[in-house]
Amino acid sequence: MTARETPTASEIDRMFDEGVDMTPYVIPGTEICAATARKVGVTMSPWMIEELDREADRLAVSRQSLIVIWLAERIQEERERRGRLAEG
């Protein structure tokens, strides 16, 4: 499989079993390019980390993946909200 091909179901299964980050295959637009990705440090209260870990475990994703998913969802919600306000 090349970087531009869509993986088959069996390739997705194999990647998941190998612990590959599945975020790009769950929410379109959240792909992380190693060449342009940037790290961000965030300080959180212990209770927030515990809740993140609980939800990440429930979804079988890493804490980092969950944070990226939730941020991507929120950014999309804000874009849609701004679009509705502009139309309004």
MONOR-V264501 format. One record per residue. N is the residue number from 1. RES is the residue in three letters. OMEGA is omega in whole degrees, 0 to 359 (999 if undefined). D_FIRST is the distance of its C-alpha to the first C-alpha in whole Angstrom. Layout:
BEGIN
{{N RES OMEGA D_FIRST} {N RES OMEGA D_FIRST}}
END
This chain:
BEGIN
{{1 MET 176 0} {2 THR 183 4} {3 ALA 184 7} {4 ARG 181 8} {5 GLU 173 6} {6 THR 181 8} {7 PRO 175 7} {8 THR 179 9} {9 ALA 181 12} {10 SER 176 12} {11 GLU 177 9} {12 ILE 178 11} {13 ASP 181 14} {14 ARG 180 12} {15 MET 179 12} {16 PHE 180 15} {17 ASP 180 17} {18 GLU 177 16} {19 GLY 178 17} {20 VAL 177 15} {21 ASP 184 16} {22 MET 183 16} {23 THR 181 18} {24 PRO 181 15} {25 TYR 181 15} {26 VAL 181 18} {27 ILE 179 20} {28 PRO 177 19} {29 GLY 181 20} {30 THR 180 20} {31 GLU 180 17} {32 ILE 178 18} {33 CYS 183 17} {34 ALA 182 18} {35 ALA 184 20} {36 THR 181 22} {37 ALA 178 22} {38 ARG 179 26} {39 LYS 178 27} {40 VAL 176 30} {41 GLY 181 33} {42 VAL 176 35} {43 THR 182 38} {44 MET 174 39} {45 SER 179 41} {46 PRO 181 41} {47 TRP 179 41} {48 MET 179 38} {49 ILE 178 36} {50 GLU 179 37} {51 GLU 176 36} {52 LEU 180 33} {53 ASP 179 32} {54 ARG 180 34} {55 GLU 178 31} {56 ALA 177 28} {57 ASP 181 29} {58 ARG 181 30} {59 LEU 181 26} {60 ALA 175 25} {61 VAL 177 23} {62 SER 176 24} {63 ARG 181 27} {64 GLN 179 26} {65 SER 179 23} {66 LEU 179 26} {67 ILE 179 28} {68 VAL 179 25} {69 ILE 183 25} {70 TRP 178 28} {71 LEU 179 29} {72 ALA 178 26} {73 GLU 182 28} {74 ARG 178 31} {75 ILE 179 31} {76 GLN 177 30} {77 GLU 180 33} {78 GLU 176 35} {79 ARG 180 33} {80 GLU 179 34} {81 ARG 179 38} {82 ARG 177 38} {83 GLY 178 37} {84 ARG 179 40} {85 LEU 180 42} {86 ALA 180 42} {87 GLU 191 43} {88 GLY 999 45}}
END
